[in-house]
């Protein structure tokens, strides 16, 4: 039994690459017939938790194999499984054919569907926060070395920090600090935009609070 995992919003697809006789897949209680070279979306048959996928080949009866020119050929099946467009596995088997019709299992897969997708990476969080800061009206790039004058203002997810500094002219500065204490963004806004500046920082705090 092959064990794989995916998330509840994943796109799960199957493609038959090579199949003599009849190739199909059973997904839980659902049956899907496959055509060579065509991807088939099976997401609708999946449920949260454990799902059983069986890749199978059913040989034709002897008269049908004679008609199809397969009488002297082994049965075979080669399947591909895709999760979110990426190849998760290729499964192939072949074998001799008896006089009557028979079913053969190429692969049995236990696909565990997790309900919660993974959270954003640290770099994705940094990009999201930088985007928020850049959208503040009047935001202007500042000198990153001025971070030395700043003090911590917020601690966010992944130990990302926001520092602030008000210079002698009363101009508000903001600095985004990554967990390695590197300044990843530096900017300032004029007096006229100070209210929007602090409103945005409050929203960032609400949206990027560290997990309890």
Secondary structure, DSSP 8 states (H G I E B T S, - for coil): -EEEEEETT--EEEEEEEESSEEEEEETTEEEE--BT-EEE-GGG--SEEEEEEEEEE---HHHHHHTT-TTS-EEEEEEEEETTEEEEEEEEEE---SS--EEEEEEEEEEEESS-----HHHHHHHHHHHHHTSTT-EE--GGGGGG-EEEEE-GGG-EEEEEE-TT--EEEEEE-TTS-EEEEEEE-GGGHHHHHHHHHHHHHHS----
